[in-house]
C-alpha cells in the first residue's frame, strides 16, 4: 500500500442483518490473511454485532452510529486514522461515503451509480452467484487473500461450556437426536406453517425418538414454540428464552437444524450443524445457507421477486410445497454423511 504506514489500518463498514454479516466473514478472513499485521475495525449494525464477537479476524467492533451526534463523534474519533476502507453494502450511500469522510486513501466497494463517486476501487455485483462470493472478491481485490469460502461463527470457551449443560437445564434427553427448528422468520413469506413443524416433530418421534427444539425470538415465535411443546411431547421450547450468542451455543449441540431464510438458519450452517434450508420466496443461489453440510429444499422457486408479495394468497404459500417427509429425508441424508 504505497504512501501509507507499514502496518495498514483497515475499516470495514458492514451491514445490519445477521445473515448478511455472516456472509461477509470469508471476506474478513481474506483481509486478515492478506494483511496479517493490520488492525481491522468493523463497523456493524446493532442487531448483527454479536455475529462477529470472538471472530479472530476482527480487532475492534464498533456499532454503527444511529444519531447525528453519534456520527459526528465517530468521525472525530476515526478521522485520518485508517488507510483502507471497505463498504460491504452495495446500495448504502452512507457506508460508501464514510471512507472518503475519514480520509482513507483506498476506498473499496460495489460499482453502483449512487456510490461509485466515493470509491477508488470498485467491483460489479454478480447476480449469478452467492453474495458471499461478491464480498470475498471485493476483499481480495483490496489486497486480501482467499482463506476459505464458507461463513464462520465463533463461540467462546465459556459459551461452549454453557452449551454442555443444556440437557440438565432444559430437560433434553442425553443420547437422543436433537433437531433444532426455527419456528419463525423475519417476515411471514419466509416462514413454514406451524402445523408443518408439528408434523415434523411427530415424524421424528416415530422414526427415531428424536427431540425437537423450537428456537426463535420473543412474541409470536415464542408463542408458536409454546404451542408446539404442548402438542408434541418430544418438543422443547427455547424460543424467546435465549440471546443470539446463547442460541448459537445451543444450536451447536443439535444433530440437525431446520429453518427458512433467516439468521438462525445461517448461524447453524456456519457452525457446521447439518442444516436444511427451506426456500421459496428468496433465491438460494444468492442468499442460501452456506456450510459444510447444507441442503436447500425449494418451494415456489419461480418468482424470487419482492413484487410477487402483492400477488400472494397466503404468506405461507411459498414454502407450502415442502412436506415434513421431505425435510425428514433431507435430515437423514445430511446426518448420514
VEXGUNU-476283 format. One line per field, with one value per residue (C-alpha): chain; x, y, z. Coordinates in nm, 2 decimals, m for minus. Last residue first. Layout:
kette = A;...
xx = X;...
yy = Y;...
zz = Z;...
This chain:
kette = A;A;A;A;A;A;A;A;A;A;A;A;A;A;A;A;A;A;A;A;A;A;A;A;A;A;A;A;A;A;A;A;A;A;A;A;A;A;A;A;A;A;A;A;A;A;A;A;A;A;A;A;A;A;A;A;A;A;A;A;A;A;A;A;A;A;A;A;A;A;A;A;A;A;A;A;A;A;A;A;A;A;A;A;A;A;A;A;A;A;A;A;A;A;A;A;A;A;A;A;A;A;A;A;A;A;A;A;A;A;A;A;A;A;A;A;A;A;A;A;A;A;A;A;A;A;A;A;A;A;A;A;A;A;A;A;A;A;A;A;A;A;A;A;A;A;A;A;A;A;A;A;A;A;A;A;A;A;A;A;A;A;A;A;A;A;A;A;A;A;A;A;A;A;A;A;A;A;A;A;A;A;A;A;A;A;A;A;A;A;A;A;A;A;A;A;A;A;A;A;A;A;A;A;A;A;A;A;A;A;A;A;A;A;A;A;A;A;A;A;A;A;A;A;A;A;A;A;A;A;A;A;A;A;A;A;A;A;A;A;A;A;A;A;A;A;A;A;A;A;A;A;A;A;A;A;A;A;A;A;A;A;A;A;A;A;A;A;A;A;A;A;A;A;A;A;A;A;A;A;A;A;A;A;A;A;A;A;A;A;A;A;A;A;A;A;A;A;A;A;A;A;A;A;A;A;A;A;A;A;A;A;A;A;A;A;A;A;A;A;A;A;A;A;A;A;A;A;A;A;A;A;A;A;A;A;A
xx = m2.26;m2.56;m2.66;m2.72;m2.91;m3.13;m3.21;m3.31;m3.54;m3.70;m3.75;m3.91;m4.15;m4.23;m4.35;m4.23;m4.50;m4.62;m4.30;m4.40;m4.77;m4.72;m4.78;m5.12;m5.30;m4.99;m5.00;m4.86;m4.57;m4.46;m4.31;m4.03;m3.92;m3.78;m4.06;m4.01;m3.90;m4.23;m4.10;m3.74;m3.54;m3.18;m2.93;m2.63;m2.34;m2.02;m2.19;m2.36;m2.73;m2.89;m2.88;m2.78;m2.83;m3.09;m3.32;m3.59;m3.96;m3.93;m3.66;m3.65;m3.29;m3.20;m2.88;m2.63;m2.45;m2.12;m2.14;m2.19;m2.49;m2.65;m2.58;m2.74;m3.05;m3.07;m3.04;m3.33;m3.41;m3.62;m3.53;m3.43;m3.14;m2.95;m2.79;m2.80;m2.51;m2.41;m2.77;m2.72;m2.41;m2.56;m2.88;m2.68;m2.50;m2.83;m2.98;m3.21;m3.55;m3.78;m3.80;m3.65;m3.95;m3.89;m4.08;m4.09;m4.44;m4.58;m4.89;m4.79;m4.44;m4.56;m4.79;m4.51;m4.29;m4.56;m4.60;m4.22;m4.23;m4.52;m4.35;m3.99;m3.74;m3.69;m3.59;m3.80;m3.61;m3.73;m3.65;m3.57;m3.74;m3.61;m3.89;m4.20;m4.05;m3.91;m4.25;m4.43;m4.19;m4.21;m4.59;m4.57;m4.33;m4.57;m4.85;m4.65;m4.66;m4.31;m4.19;m4.01;m4.32;m4.41;m4.14;m3.80;m3.88;m4.05;m4.04;m3.66;m3.61;m3.34;m3.35;m3.19;m3.11;m3.11;m2.82;m2.89;m3.27;m3.32;m3.48;m3.38;m3.10;m2.98;m2.96;m2.81;m2.51;m2.26;m2.39;m2.25;m1.91;m1.92;m2.02;m1.74;m1.48;m1.60;m1.80;m1.70;m1.94;m1.79;m1.90;m1.76;m1.51;m1.18;m0.87;m0.86;m0.60;m0.68;m0.54;m0.84;m0.91;m0.93;m1.18;m1.41;m1.39;m1.49;m1.78;m1.91;m1.85;m2.05;m2.34;m2.38;m2.35;m2.55;m2.63;m2.27;m2.24;m1.97;m1.64;m1.50;m1.18;m1.13;m1.48;m1.70;m1.80;m1.91;m2.19;m2.52;m2.44;m2.33;m1.99;m1.96;m1.70;m1.34;m1.18;m0.81;m0.67;m0.90;m0.97;m1.25;m1.51;m1.40;m1.43;m1.77;m1.92;m1.96;m2.14;m2.36;m2.46;m2.60;m2.65;m2.38;m2.33;m1.98;m1.81;m1.44;m1.20;m0.82;m0.56;m0.73;m0.68;m0.74;m1.06;m1.16;m1.26;m1.39;m1.60;m1.73;m1.83;m2.01;m2.20;m2.31;m2.44;m2.62;m2.79;m2.77;m2.40;m2.29;m2.17;m1.80;m1.61;m1.23;m0.96;m1.17;m1.03;m1.03;m1.42;m1.49;m1.80;m1.87;m2.23;m2.30;m2.30;m2.59;m2.88;m2.65;m2.54;m2.17;m1.85;m1.56;m1.20;m0.90;m0.55;m0.32;m0.03;m0.17;m0.27;m0.36;m0.46;m0.66;m0.83;m0.92;m1.07;m1.28;m1.40;m1.49;m1.69;m1.90;m2.18;m2.22;m2.30;m2.57;m2.73;m2.74;m2.87;m2.74;m2.44;m2.07;m1.84;m1.49;m1.20;m0.84;m0.53;m0.21;0.12;0.39;0.21;0.06;0.20;0.21;0.00
yy = m3.81;m3.99;m3.68;m3.49;m3.76;m3.83;m3.46;m3.44;m3.74;m3.56;m3.24;m3.43;m3.60;m3.27;m3.15;m2.86;m2.74;m2.49;m2.29;m2.00;m2.03;m1.95;m1.57;m1.66;m1.55;m1.39;m1.13;m0.84;m1.05;m1.11;m0.76;m0.89;m1.11;m1.46;m1.58;m1.94;m2.10;m2.19;m2.44;m2.54;m2.76;m2.65;m2.89;m2.80;m2.99;m2.80;m2.47;m2.19;m2.10;m1.96;m1.59;m1.56;m1.91;m1.96;m1.70;m1.57;m1.65;m2.03;m2.16;m2.40;m2.46;m2.79;m2.77;m3.03;m2.82;m2.68;m2.36;m2.16;m2.37;m2.31;m1.94;m1.92;m2.09;m1.87;m1.55;m1.64;m1.78;m2.08;m2.32;m2.67;m2.78;m3.11;m3.31;m3.00;m2.91;m2.61;m2.49;m2.42;m2.22;m2.02;m1.96;m1.84;m1.59;m1.46;m1.43;m1.72;m1.76;m1.62;m1.96;m2.23;m2.47;m2.84;m3.09;m3.47;m3.45;m3.27;m3.05;m2.86;m2.80;m2.68;m2.43;m2.29;m2.26;m2.08;m1.84;m1.78;m1.70;m1.46;m1.26;m1.34;m1.47;m1.81;m2.17;m2.48;m2.79;m3.12;m3.44;m3.76;m4.09;m4.23;m4.26;m4.20;m3.91;m3.75;m3.79;m3.63;m3.34;m3.30;m3.29;m3.03;m2.82;m2.85;m2.72;m2.41;m2.32;m2.26;m1.90;m1.69;m1.50;m1.44;m1.18;m1.21;m1.57;m1.80;m2.15;m2.20;m2.57;m2.77;m3.14;m3.31;m3.68;m3.88;m3.98;m3.73;m3.64;m3.27;m3.12;m2.76;m2.71;m3.06;m3.13;m2.79;m2.80;m2.86;m2.55;m2.34;m2.49;m2.39;m2.04;m2.01;m2.14;m1.86;m1.94;m1.84;m1.82;m1.89;m1.83;m2.06;m1.98;m2.03;m1.81;m1.61;m1.34;m0.98;m0.68;m0.48;m0.71;m0.99;m0.81;m0.74;m1.09;m1.22;m0.98;m1.09;m1.46;m1.42;m1.27;m1.61;m1.63;m1.55;m1.20;m1.08;m0.74;m0.53;m0.43;m0.10;0.07;0.44;0.49;0.78;0.86;0.50;0.50;0.62;0.49;0.15;m0.02;m0.20;m0.10;m0.02;0.30;0.34;0.67;0.68;1.04;0.96;1.13;0.94;0.61;0.71;0.78;0.41;0.34;0.65;0.55;0.21;0.02;m0.25;m0.28;m0.41;m0.08;m0.14;0.12;0.15;0.37;0.44;0.70;1.01;1.09;0.80;0.96;1.29;1.10;0.86;1.16;1.33;1.01;0.97;1.32;1.27;0.96;0.59;0.53;0.18;m0.03;m0.07;m0.40;m0.39;m0.65;m0.86;m1.17;m1.38;m1.35;m1.37;m1.14;m1.10;m1.23;m1.03;m0.70;m0.81;m0.62;m0.32;m0.26;m0.31;m0.10;m0.34;m0.24;m0.43;m0.35;m0.50;m0.74;m1.03;m0.81;m1.05;m1.33;m1.10;m0.94;m1.28;m1.38;m1.06;m1.16;m1.51;m1.34;m1.13;m1.39;m1.39;m1.01;m1.06;m1.35;m1.15;m0.82;m0.47;m0.43;m0.39;m0.09;m0.22;m0.01;m0.11;0.02;m0.06;m0.17;0.00;0.33;0.45;0.60;0.28;0.00
zz = 0.59;0.73;0.92;0.59;0.41;0.72;0.77;0.40;0.45;0.75;0.54;0.25;0.50;0.66;0.31;0.11;m0.13;0.14;0.15;m0.08;0.01;0.37;0.33;0.18;m0.14;m0.29;m0.56;m0.37;m0.24;m0.60;m0.61;m0.39;m0.68;m0.63;m0.86;m0.98;m0.66;m0.51;m0.25;m0.27;m0.03;0.04;0.18;0.40;0.55;0.51;0.53;0.33;0.38;0.06;m0.03;m0.40;m0.53;m0.26;m0.42;m0.19;m0.17;m0.19;0.04;0.33;0.44;0.60;0.81;0.93;1.20;1.08;1.29;0.97;0.88;1.23;1.20;0.86;0.98;1.29;1.07;0.84;0.50;0.63;0.91;1.00;1.21;1.27;1.55;1.78;2.01;1.80;1.83;2.20;2.16;1.87;2.07;2.37;2.14;2.00;2.34;2.46;2.61;2.33;2.16;2.38;2.35;2.39;2.16;2.22;2.39;2.08;2.11;2.42;2.30;1.96;2.12;2.34;2.03;1.84;2.14;2.15;1.77;1.82;2.09;2.17;1.92;1.78;1.86;1.90;2.00;1.85;2.03;1.84;1.92;1.59;1.33;1.55;1.73;1.42;1.24;1.53;1.54;1.16;1.17;1.45;1.24;0.95;1.17;1.24;0.87;0.72;0.72;0.46;0.34;0.71;0.78;0.96;1.01;1.27;1.41;1.38;1.43;1.61;1.59;1.89;1.84;2.17;2.39;2.66;2.68;2.69;3.01;2.96;3.21;3.26;2.88;2.81;3.04;2.77;2.60;2.88;2.84;2.47;2.56;2.81;2.55;2.32;2.01;1.65;1.36;1.02;0.66;0.39;0.12;0.29;0.32;0.00;0.02;0.08;m0.11;m0.20;m0.49;m0.24;m0.02;m0.31;m0.44;m0.09;m0.07;m0.41;m0.32;0.00;m0.20;m0.38;m0.76;m1.07;m0.95;m0.98;m0.83;m1.01;m0.84;m0.74;m0.63;m0.55;m0.41;m0.31;m0.67;m0.72;m0.46;m0.62;m0.96;m0.83;m0.85;m0.53;m0.27;m0.20;m0.06;m0.06;0.06;0.36;0.47;0.72;0.51;0.20;0.37;0.52;0.18;0.09;0.42;0.36;0.01;0.10;m0.22;m0.24;0.14;0.20;0.21;0.25;0.38;0.36;0.52;0.85;1.13;0.92;1.11;1.34;1.66;1.51;1.25;1.52;1.74;1.45;1.37;1.73;1.73;1.40;1.55;1.48;1.48;1.36;1.65;1.66;1.68;1.70;1.61;1.38;1.20;1.52;1.54;1.91;1.87;1.50;1.50;1.82;1.61;1.40;1.56;1.63;1.28;1.21;1.20;1.17;1.27;1.14;1.26;1.00;1.08;0.88;0.58;0.31;0.55;0.78;0.48;0.34;0.68;0.67;0.32;0.44;0.73;0.49;0.46;0.83;0.82;0.56;0.76;1.08;0.94;0.98;0.75;0.74;0.70;0.72;0.85;0.78;0.94;0.75;0.90;0.70;0.71;0.38;0.06;m0.13;0.00
